[in-house]
Amino acid sequence: MVDEYGLPITLIMKFTLSKQRFLLAAMLQVMVIAFISCDDDNSPQYESGNLISWDVVTTNIPVGRALIDKNEELDLACSTGKSIGIKSSYILDGKVTHNVLGNPDGDVSLTYSKTPTTEHLNGWSYGKTAAYWEIGAKYTFNAYYPMDKVHNITSSSTSPFVIKYNCEHNQEDLMMAYSDVNTLLPSFSPKMPVTLAMRHVLSAIEFKFSFNDSGIAYDDSDALTAFWLENSVSDSGLYTIGELEFGKYVNGILDGDSISWTNIANTVAPNTKIYLWEDSEGVEFSSKADGTTTYAYAYSSGRYAENDSFIFVIPQHNNGTINFCFKLQSSGNQTYRATLPSCTYLPGKRYHYDIRLGKPNIDVKLTIADWNRLNSSVHIPI
């Protein structure tokens, strides 16, 4: 059995968490992924003990739906079909135990629903089987969202958490978090929740169309009917399948929040349509003599509609070999092409391209902002 990259799928077995020390050795070679989910309606039976609880927060928050907006948006996503996965392990008496949140039924889950029953858990409650602290252990937790888009998690000599990701195929706000807890420290309290600060690991790009603001007031209107990206030369330009290392060892010390992407496939061949968007009715944009302007956003309908006109791309350097291509209602099947100037797309950043169509030319203006800022923090005229 192979995955979408042609790689073998690793079958992951799940074993229950035991509080009995003598069972831990049998679990050392077992890798378990537990998940924060919203599919399990069964109420868990909590035992007396040191229950592991959670506090899920978000960093660099954007505005949108698929783009997670504030903690409440993540809560909502995880109560309406999405879930957060957690890969966890701990060290106790010099031995590493994966499978911290395991269950033989394969249905361990944390569900978000703000009820009196889950209030002490910040709204995040377990499914059938809860997990409890093993006092004396040192824990690590790697969280990822959305769980259903992340497969075949591995590790390497430089990173404890490695995944392969097809960004064009999976147009969702990929987020990661790392947390470690040492129960031997005097500051540790079993009542304190594990904080999962979810970080955006992709770049978000938006393309906005209007007529050229040359200072001359005039009436004009048209509609955007298609938009896509393409590479202009071989072995250069945009790539859509990458490998993410979340967390990196530097001189033997783990930087748990490090984000590192590498290209694991060939860049897309020239003249191949990437992130193709089409709207048969067209999205209208116009200008009026009185100065009123209506903008058209590519990716504002179809499969991209929930992204609020953004597309997600793997962070990488654009060396000036990426074209943006579009069609207008007024010119039928004619394709217009222009080059996106060089730029480095960074994780957790939003890139806004303002494309202004004039009689003789096309003007492109780029602004860059932190993910949680509505106004651009950097303005780059092109």
C-alpha positions in Angstrom: 0.0 0.0 0.0 1.4 3.4 -1.0 0.5 7.0 -0.3 -0.1 9.9 -2.7 3.7 10.3 -3.0 4.3 6.7 -4.0 5.7 6.0 -0.6 4.8 3.0 1.6 2.1 3.7 4.2 3.2 2.9 7.7 0.6 1.0 9.7 0.4 2.5 13.1 -0.8 0.3 16.0 -2.2 1.9 19.2 -1.9 0.5 22.7 -3.6 1.7 25.8 -1.9 3.9 28.3 -1.2 1.9 31.5 -0.4 3.4 34.8 1.4 0.1 35.8 5.2 0.5 35.5 5.8 -3.1 34.4 3.8 -2.7 31.2 5.8 0.3 29.9 8.7 -1.8 28.6 6.4 -3.6 26.2 5.3 -0.3 24.7 8.8 1.2 23.9 8.8 0.3 20.2 5.2 1.4 19.5 4.5 4.7 17.9 1.1 6.2 18.7 -0.7 9.1 17.4 -3.6 10.3 19.5 -5.9 13.0 18.3 -8.0 15.8 19.3 -11.2 15.1 17.5 -14.8 15.9 17.3 -16.3 12.7 16.0 -16.7 10.8 19.3 -20.0 11.4 21.1 -19.3 8.9 23.9 -18.6 10.6 27.2 -15.4 9.4 28.8 -15.2 7.9 32.3 -12.6 9.9 34.2 -10.7 8.1 37.0 -9.3 9.8 40.0 -5.8 10.8 39.3 -3.6 13.3 37.5 -5.4 13.8 34.2 -3.5 15.4 31.4 -5.5 18.5 30.3 -5.0 20.9 27.4 -5.0 24.6 26.5 -4.9 25.1 22.7 -4.0 28.6 21.6 -3.1 30.0 18.2 -0.3 32.4 17.1 -0.1 34.7 14.0 -3.9 34.5 13.5 -5.4 35.5 10.1 -8.9 36.5 9.3 -11.0 33.8 7.6 -12.6 30.4 7.8 -10.1 27.8 6.5 -7.6 30.5 7.6 -8.1 30.0 11.4 -9.3 33.2 13.0 -8.6 33.5 16.8 -8.8 30.6 19.3 -12.6 30.5 18.9 -12.2 29.6 15.2 -10.0 26.6 16.0 -12.4 25.5 18.7 -15.2 25.7 16.1 -13.3 23.8 13.5 -12.6 21.0 16.1 -16.3 20.8 17.0 -17.5 20.6 13.4 -15.4 17.9 11.7 -11.7 18.9 12.0 -9.2 17.6 14.5 -5.8 18.2 16.0 -3.4 15.2 16.1 -0.8 14.8 18.9 2.4 12.7 18.6 3.7 12.2 22.1 6.4 10.4 24.1 8.1 10.5 27.5 11.4 9.5 29.1 11.2 7.7 32.5 14.1 5.9 34.2 16.2 6.5 31.0 13.7 4.7 28.7 11.7 6.4 26.0 8.0 5.5 25.8 6.0 6.5 22.7 2.3 5.8 22.9 1.6 8.3 25.7 -2.0 8.7 24.6 -2.7 5.3 23.1 -5.7 3.0 23.0 -6.2 -0.5 21.5 -9.5 0.6 19.9 -7.7 3.3 17.9 -10.3 5.9 19.0 -8.6 8.0 21.6 -9.8 11.5 21.1 -10.0 15.0 22.6 -13.3 16.7 21.7 -14.0 20.4 21.9 -17.3 21.3 23.5 -17.7 24.0 26.1 -19.9 22.4 28.7 -19.9 22.3 32.5 -18.5 18.8 32.3 -15.4 20.0 30.3 -15.0 23.5 31.8 -12.1 22.4 34.0 -10.4 21.0 30.8 -10.7 24.3 28.8 -13.3 22.7 26.7 -11.0 19.9 25.4 -12.1 16.6 26.7 -11.2 13.0 25.9 -13.2 10.5 24.0 -13.4 7.0 25.5 -9.9 6.8 27.1 -8.3 9.5 29.1 -4.5 9.9 29.7 -2.8 10.6 33.1 0.5 12.0 34.1 3.3 9.6 35.0 5.0 11.6 37.7 8.8 11.5 37.2 8.7 11.5 33.4 9.8 14.1 30.9 7.2 14.5 28.2 7.2 15.9 24.6 4.1 16.7 22.6 3.9 17.5 18.9 0.5 18.7 17.7 -0.7 19.2 14.1 -3.8 20.5 12.4 -5.7 19.4 10.4 -5.1 15.8 11.4 -6.7 14.3 8.4 -4.2 16.0 6.0 -1.1 14.8 7.8 0.1 11.3 7.1 3.2 9.0 7.6 4.9 11.0 10.4 8.6 10.1 10.7 11.7 11.5 12.3 15.2 12.1 11.2 18.7 12.7 12.6 18.0 16.4 12.6 14.3 16.6 13.5 11.8 14.6 15.7 8.8 15.4 13.5 9.0 15.1 9.7 6.1 15.0 7.2 5.6 15.2 3.4 2.9 17.6 2.3 1.2 18.3 -1.1 0.2 21.9 -0.7 -1.7 22.3 -4.0 -3.8 19.2 -3.1 -4.4 20.2 0.5 -5.5 23.8 0.6 -5.9 24.1 4.4 -4.2 26.1 7.1 -1.5 23.7 8.2 -0.5 24.4 11.9 2.0 22.8 14.3 2.8 23.1 18.0 5.5 21.7 20.3 5.4 21.5 24.0 7.5 19.7 26.6 6.8 19.1 30.3 9.2 17.9 32.9 7.2 16.5 35.9 10.3 16.5 38.0 10.5 20.3 38.1 9.3 22.0 41.3 7.1 24.3 39.0 5.2 21.3 37.7 1.6 20.9 38.7 -0.6 18.1 37.4 -3.5 20.5 37.4 -1.8 22.8 34.9 -2.9 22.2 31.3 -0.4 21.4 28.5 -0.2 24.6 26.3 -0.3 23.9 22.5 0.6 27.1 20.8 -0.4 26.4 17.2 1.9 28.0 14.6 1.2 28.6 10.9 3.8 26.7 8.8 2.6 27.8 5.3 2.5 31.1 3.4 -0.8 32.6 2.3 -1.1 34.6 -1.0 -3.9 36.8 -2.3 -4.4 38.3 -5.8 -6.6 41.4 -6.1 -7.6 43.0 -9.5 -8.6 46.6 -10.2 -8.1 49.2 -12.9 -4.9 51.2 -13.0 -5.1 54.2 -10.7 -3.3 56.7 -12.9 -5.0 59.8 -11.5 -7.5 59.9 -14.4 -11.1 59.3 -13.4 -13.0 57.1 -15.9 -15.7 54.5 -16.1 -14.7 50.9 -16.9 -15.6 47.4 -15.9 -14.7 43.8 -16.6 -14.8 40.4 -14.9 -12.1 38.0 -13.9 -12.9 34.5 -15.2 -9.7 32.5 -14.7 -6.4 32.7 -12.8 -3.4 30.4 -12.2 0.3 30.3 -11.7 2.9 28.6 -13.9 6.7 28.3 -14.1 8.5 30.0 -17.0 11.6 27.8 -17.1 12.5 24.2 -16.4 13.8 23.1 -12.9 13.0 26.5 -11.4 10.1 28.3 -9.9 7.3 27.1 -7.7 7.1 23.6 -6.1 4.0 22.2 -4.4 5.2 19.0 -2.7 7.6 19.5 0.2 9.0 18.0 3.3 8.6 19.8 6.6 10.9 19.3 9.6 9.1 20.8 12.6 11.7 21.1 15.3 15.4 20.9 14.7 18.4 19.6 16.7 21.2 22.2 16.9 24.3 21.0 18.6 22.2 18.3 20.3 19.7 20.8 21.6 16.1 20.7 20.2 14.5 23.9 19.0 11.0 22.6 19.1 9.4 25.4 17.1 11.8 25.5 14.2 10.2 25.3 10.7 12.2 24.0 7.8 10.8 23.1 4.3 12.7 21.4 1.5 11.6 20.4 -2.0 11.2 16.7 -2.4 9.8 16.6 -5.9 10.6 18.3 -9.2 9.4 21.8 -9.6 6.3 21.9 -11.7 7.0 21.8 -15.5 6.8 25.0 -17.5 3.4 26.1 -18.8 1.6 23.7 -16.4 -1.3 25.4 -14.7 -0.7 25.5 -10.9 -3.5 26.5 -8.5 -6.0 26.8 -11.4 -9.1 28.8 -10.5 -12.0 29.3 -12.9 -15.3 31.1 -12.6 -17.6 30.9 -15.6 -19.8 33.8 -14.5 -16.8 36.0 -13.7 -15.9 38.2 -10.7 -16.6 41.8 -11.6 -14.3 44.7 -11.0 -14.8 48.3 -12.0 -13.9 51.9 -11.7 -16.2 54.9 -11.8 -15.5 58.5 -12.7 -16.4 59.5 -9.2 -13.5 57.5 -7.9 -15.4 54.4 -6.7 -13.5 51.2 -7.2 -14.7 47.6 -7.0 -12.1 44.9 -6.7 -12.1 41.3 -8.0 -10.2 38.6 -6.0 -8.9 35.5 -7.7 -9.7 32.3 -5.7 -12.9 33.8 -4.4 -15.2 30.9 -5.4 -15.1 27.1 -5.9 -12.8 25.0 -3.8 -10.9 28.1 -2.6 -13.9 30.0 -1.3 -13.4 29.0 2.3 -9.9 30.5 2.2 -11.2 34.0 1.8 -9.4 34.4 -1.6 -6.1 33.2 -0.3 -4.1 30.2 -1.5 -1.6 28.4 0.7 1.9 27.7 -0.7 4.9 26.0 0.7 7.4 28.6 2.1 10.2 29.0 -0.5 12.1 31.5 -2.6 10.5 32.9 -5.7 13.5 33.7 -8.0 11.5 35.5 -10.6 10.5 32.5 -12.7 6.9 32.3 -11.6 4.2 33.8 -13.9 0.6 34.7 -13.0 -1.9 34.1 -15.7 -5.5 35.2 -16.1 -8.5 35.6 -18.4 -11.0 38.4 -18.6 -14.7 38.2 -19.7 -14.1 41.0 -22.2 -11.4 39.1 -24.1 -12.9 35.6 -24.0 -10.3 32.9 -24.2 -7.2 35.2 -24.4 -4.6 34.5 -21.7 -2.6 37.3 -20.2 0.8 36.6 -18.5 3.0 38.6 -16.3 5.9 37.7 -13.9 5.8 37.8 -10.2 9.0 39.6 -9.1 11.5 37.8 -6.8 10.3 37.4 -3.3 10.8 34.9 -0.4 7.6 33.4 1.0 8.0 32.8 4.7 5.9 30.7 7.1 3.3 32.6 8.9 3.3 35.5 6.5 0.5 36.8 4.2 1.4 38.2 0.7 -1.1 40.5 -1.1 -0.6 41.2 -4.8 -2.5 44.3 -6.0 -2.8 43.9 -9.8 -3.9 47.0 -11.6 -4.9 46.8 -15.3 -4.2 49.9 -17.4 -4.5 50.6 -21.1 -0.8 50.1 -21.9 0.4 47.8 -19.1 -0.1 45.9 -15.9 1.1 47.3 -12.6 1.8 44.9 -9.7 2.2 46.0 -6.1 3.1 43.6 -3.3 2.5 44.0 0.4 3.6 41.6 3.1 2.0 41.3 6.6 2.3 39.1 9.6 -0.5 36.5 9.6 -2.5 38.2 12.4 -2.3 41.7 10.9 -5.0 43.2 8.7 -2.7 46.1 7.7 0.6 45.3 5.9 3.7 45.6 8.0 5.9 45.8 4.9 5.0 47.6 1.6 7.0 46.8 -1.5 6.2 48.8 -4.7 7.1 46.7 -7.8 
